[in-house]
């Protein structure tokens, strides 16, 4: 398992985003050298965990629990065949394009070491939005991406570090529950009946998914 590319994006004005600024950083390109990764801070104020990468709509993106977004090259290859066109690493706005990693099959709370020092923890799947659809430029993209249920994973930073293309990816911790990124994605999109099952992942879940699961199950939130 390895990191194929580390991808970052700069702000760009587009017509298809609903961000108040009218700009997006979704157009990610592979970095030439090493990139520092650290906890960006809480959602709403913190952006990307990657140095040199822009998150332009802090209402919905970025922050500690969505510090890094990973997507498998193997899934990009599937979409290449379906769409009939090439998709470069970073084409889906992912920060990390991986090889040999079952990203959507990763368990919530699973920890990855990348390179010598960086440790990341899986929190949730990526929910497709209008900006993503506009960036990809395909008809009914949100529905198609949702139906595929291979959303890639958001991760939080447990130990900061510097990474670069070619670094090994090692799973250093795998929890004993069965809550995967794919299950979390389905539960928060098309299979709400799965929400109570997410509770097995506990606090490792993205806080928004955890609150939704607690509410559906009729249980009080931890902070209430």
C-alpha positions, 0 to 999 in steps of 0.5 A: 500500500502506498501514496501515489500522489499528494494533491493540493489546490489553490483558490479559483473562481468558478460559476458552479460553487455555492460558496459565498466567496464564489471560489473553490479549491477543489481543483487539486494537483499533485505536489512536486515535493514534500507536504506538511500535514497537521491538524487545521483546527475546528470546522468553521475556522480550520481549513485543510490539514495540508500546507499549501492547500485551500478550503474555500467554504468553511461552512461545509469543508475542512476542520479537524475531522475533515482535515484530509481527504483520501481516494483510491486510484482503483476507484478513479480507474473504475470511474475512468471506464464508466465516464470514458475519459481519463481522470488524473490523480486529484481529479475528485478533489482528493488530497491523497491518491492511494494505491492498494488501499481499500479506502471506502472499506476502511473502518471508522477509527482505523489509523494509517501511518504514512511516511515516517511520522504522519498518523491519520484516523478515518472519520467518515465518507465524503458527501457529494455536493454541487461544487463537486458535481460542477467540477466533474461536469457530468450529468446527475453526478451527485446521484451517480456518485452516491449510488456507487457508495465508494466515497473515499474517506475523510481523516483527522490528524493524530500525529502531524508529519511530512509526506510525499508521493511514494510513501508507504501507507501502513494500517497501524490500528484497526478497531474491532467493530464493522463500521466502514466508511461505506456503511457510514456513507450509506447511513447518512445518505440513502440507508438511514436505517443503518444509523444506529449501527454506526454507534459501534464506532463511538467517538471515532465517528465524525461528530455530525454522523455521531449526532445523527446516529444518536438522534435516530436511535433516540439517545441523548447527545453526549454534550446535552 
